Amino acid sequence: MNLFIVSLSYKSTLDEVDKYLAGHNEFLRKYFDNGIFICSGPKVPRTGGMILCKSDNFNVVEAMIKEDPFNINGVADYEITEFRVADYATGFESFLK
């Protein structure tokens, strides 16, 4: 299993982005509850956000992102970076299962 960094970059005003924030948070919760998303949060400054997730397949991550209200409503662009975990801090292994 590999990890993926999903980098969101807003392409609309924050007022427009905020219209879809509740739906975006529901989208995130769905995949946190499924154990796929590990952590997420806004960039500083708030120009987008980051999601760390695990999957066996890039296409699966790409399909999940298509469900995000930010994507559906065209307020964010996404860059997905896949990487193989080579080393990690003690305790992090529970997130990799």
C-alpha positions, 0 to 999 in steps of 0.5 A: 500500500502506498500513501498519497498527498492530495494538494488542493489549490483554490481557484475561486474566492474564499467566499465561493469556496466556503459555500461548499465547505460543509459538503467538503467536510462531509466528503472528508469524514466519509473517507476518514471513517473508511480508514482511507484518509489519514489527515487533512487541513488547510494550507497556511495561508489558506490558498487550498488544502492538503489530504494524506491518504492511503490506497493501493491504486492511484485511480482509486484516489483520483475517483474519490477526489471526483466526489469532493464538492470542491471539485464538483463545483470547480472551486479547487484544482488537485495535484495527487502525488503517490509515494512508497513509505520507506520509513516512519515514526514509531506509532505511525504503522497503525495508520498504514494498516 
